[in-house]
Amino acid sequence: MAALDGRVALVTGAARGIGAAVAGRLAADGAAVVVLDLDEASGKATVDAIEAAGGRAIAIGADVTNAEQITAAADQAAEEFGSLDILVNNAGVTRDNLLFKLSEQDWDTVIGVHLKGAFLASKAAQKHMVAKKYGKIVNLSSVSALGNRGQANYSAAKMGLQGFTRTLAIELGPFGINVNAVAPGFIVTEMTGATAERLGITPEELAARSAEITPVRRVGQPADIANTIAFLVSDESSFITGQTIYVDGGRRL
Ligand SMILES: NC(=O)c1ccc[n+]([C@@H]2O[C@H](COP(=O)([O-])OP(=O)(O)OC[C@H]3O[C@@H](n4cnc5c(N)ncnc54)[C@H](O)[C@@H]3O)[C@@H](O)[C@H]2O)c1
């Protein structure tokens, strides 16, 4: 029997990058997976890959900052597959700029997707988890929570998620729900590709520079995060809650 047989997982921002890798891994471990992203079509490739590998998944188009949409998505997940056991709050955006150039809009967008998005999705999911007295929530923080030039908005959101994680762990623990965060370092995705573009170098150059100053001498891949999350949503980690696990090859910025 696979570790997540009979479980149902909802992964936000799962059309590509880390979210797609997490969705694929949880499906491979036996979970039925809801691939949620801004539009349904963009999540379909993740669903196709899961189905091709023999797994079960559906795509839902929703914006995590929209309470109605995210609540409907959580309810649909539970209806379609019978429960909602696992939530991975992964959807994210960057709008980098130095403080004096950072617009109010870019502040609101980043805080909105990461913090409000995780709040709304967790609130929608906990209803199903509390009823079953079982659940796993994982929030995506970042090493940028510790401070990163040009990312005041993103850093605030990612450190905010660590406090959010600790608080949900306290509130939801008595209902059999574990809540943890994973804080990735440099992971090769379109998000880090966009950072390279902003710095005027290629994604490969940025990855090579990062690898040089990372103790394990490589950058991370989406699978590194998926492996960690697979553990955190399994029953092997049921005494771990409220934690933030840095998955960064030893590099703290
Ligand atoms: N790549 C890294 O190095 C890195 C490092 C630390 C943390 N993270 C975090 O990991 C998560 C995934 O990052 P990634 O690199 O895979 O990013 P990505 O940009 O490749 O993918 C993010 C996905 O989120 C979706 N999304 C954005 N806003 C959304 C919204 N409002 N509603 C629903 N979906 C939305 C996007 O459409 C996209 O598919 C993010 O939370 C990011 O902040 C990434």
The ligand as an SDF file (V2000), in Angstrom:
LIG
                    3D

 44 48  0  0  0  0  0  0  0  0999 V2000
   11.5860   28.7460   -7.2120 N   0  0  0  0  0  0  0  0  0  0  0  0
   12.1930   29.0620   -6.0730 C   0  0  0  0  0  0  0  0  0  0  0  0
   13.4250   29.1800   -6.0200 O   0  0  0  0  0  0  0  0  0  0  0  0
   11.3970   29.2690   -4.8180 C   0  0  0  0  0  0  0  0  0  0  0  0
   12.1160   29.5200   -3.6420 C   0  0  0  0  0  0  0  0  0  0  0  0
   11.4280   29.7100   -2.4510 C   0  0  0  0  0  0  0  0  0  0  0  0
   10.0460   29.6610   -2.4280 C   0  0  0  0  0  0  0  0  0  0  0  0
    9.3630   29.4190   -3.5800 N   0  0  0  0  0  0  0  0  0  0  0  0
    7.8920   29.3640   -3.4850 C   0  0  0  0  0  0  0  0  0  0  0  0
    7.4150   28.1410   -4.0090 O   0  0  0  0  0  0  0  0  0  0  0  0
    6.1270   28.3420   -4.6120 C   0  0  0  0  0  0  0  0  0  0  0  0
    6.1600   27.8620   -6.0620 C   0  0  0  0  0  0  0  0  0  0  0  0
    7.1660   28.5710   -6.7540 O   0  0  0  0  0  0  0  0  0  0  0  0
    7.5960   28.2480   -8.2590 P   0  0  0  0  0  0  0  0  0  0  0  0
    9.0310   28.6120   -8.3640 O   0  0  0  0  0  0  0  0  0  0  0  0
    7.1370   26.9030   -8.6560 O   0  0  0  0  0  0  0  0  0  0  0  0
    6.7350   29.3920   -9.0200 O   0  0  0  0  0  0  0  0  0  0  0  0
    6.1230   29.4520  -10.4860 P   0  0  0  0  0  0  0  0  0  0  0  0
    6.0170   30.8990  -10.8230 O   0  0  0  0  0  0  0  0  0  0  0  0
    6.8780   28.5640  -11.4390 O   0  0  0  0  0  0  0  0  0  0  0  0
    4.6630   28.8120  -10.2850 O   0  0  0  0  0  0  0  0  0  0  0  0
    3.7050   29.4470   -9.4760 C   0  0  0  0  0  0  0  0  0  0  0  0
    2.3180   28.9850   -9.9030 C   0  0  0  0  0  0  0  0  0  0  0  0
    1.3680   29.6590   -9.0510 O   0  0  0  0  0  0  0  0  0  0  0  0
    0.2810   30.0580   -9.8630 C   0  0  0  0  0  0  0  0  0  0  0  0
   -0.4180   31.1990   -9.2490 N   0  0  0  0  0  0  0  0  0  0  0  0
    0.0650   32.4610   -9.0980 C   0  0  0  0  0  0  0  0  0  0  0  0
   -0.8680   33.2430   -8.5470 N   0  0  0  0  0  0  0  0  0  0  0  0
   -1.9670   32.4620   -8.3390 C   0  0  0  0  0  0  0  0  0  0  0  0
   -3.2510   32.7090   -7.7970 C   0  0  0  0  0  0  0  0  0  0  0  0
   -3.6070   33.9310   -7.3900 N   0  0  0  0  0  0  0  0  0  0  0  0
   -4.1330   31.6770   -7.7230 N   0  0  0  0  0  0  0  0  0  0  0  0
   -3.7960   30.4400   -8.1720 C   0  0  0  0  0  0  0  0  0  0  0  0
   -2.5760   30.1540   -8.6980 N   0  0  0  0  0  0  0  0  0  0  0  0
   -1.6740   31.1570   -8.7760 C   0  0  0  0  0  0  0  0  0  0  0  0
    0.9140   30.4320  -11.1910 C   0  0  0  0  0  0  0  0  0  0  0  0
   -0.0540   30.4720  -12.2450 O   0  0  0  0  0  0  0  0  0  0  0  0
    1.9660   29.3380  -11.3480 C   0  0  0  0  0  0  0  0  0  0  0  0
    1.4500   28.2100  -12.0310 O   0  0  0  0  0  0  0  0  0  0  0  0
    5.8220   29.8280   -4.4690 C   0  0  0  0  0  0  0  0  0  0  0  0
    5.0520   30.0510   -3.3090 O   0  0  0  0  0  0  0  0  0  0  0  0
    7.1880   30.4460   -4.3070 C   0  0  0  0  0  0  0  0  0  0  0  0
    7.1270   31.6810   -3.6460 O   0  0  0  0  0  0  0  0  0  0  0  0
   10.0040   29.2300   -4.7810 C   0  0  0  0  0  0  0  0  0  0  0  0
  1  2  1  0
  2  3  2  0
  2  4  1  0
  4  5  1  0
  4 44  2  0
  5  6  2  0
  6  7  1  0
  7  8  2  0
  8  9  1  0
  8 44  1  0
  9 10  1  0
  9 42  1  0
 10 11  1  0
 11 12  1  0
 11 40  1  0
 12 13  1  0
 13 14  1  0
 14 15  2  0
 14 16  1  0
 14 17  1  0
 17 18  1  0
 18 19  2  0
 18 20  1  0
 18 21  1  0
 21 22  1  0
 22 23  1  0
 23 24  1  0
 23 38  1  0
 24 25  1  0
 25 26  1  0
 25 36  1  0
 26 27  1  0
 26 35  1  0
 27 28  2  0
 28 29  1  0
 29 30  1  0
 29 35  2  0
 30 31  1  0
 30 32  2  0
 32 33  1  0
 33 34  2  0
 34 35  1  0
 36 37  1  0
 36 38  1  0
 38 39  1  0
 40 41  1  0
 40 42  1  0
 42 43  1  0
M  CHG  2   8   1  16  -1
M  END
$$$$
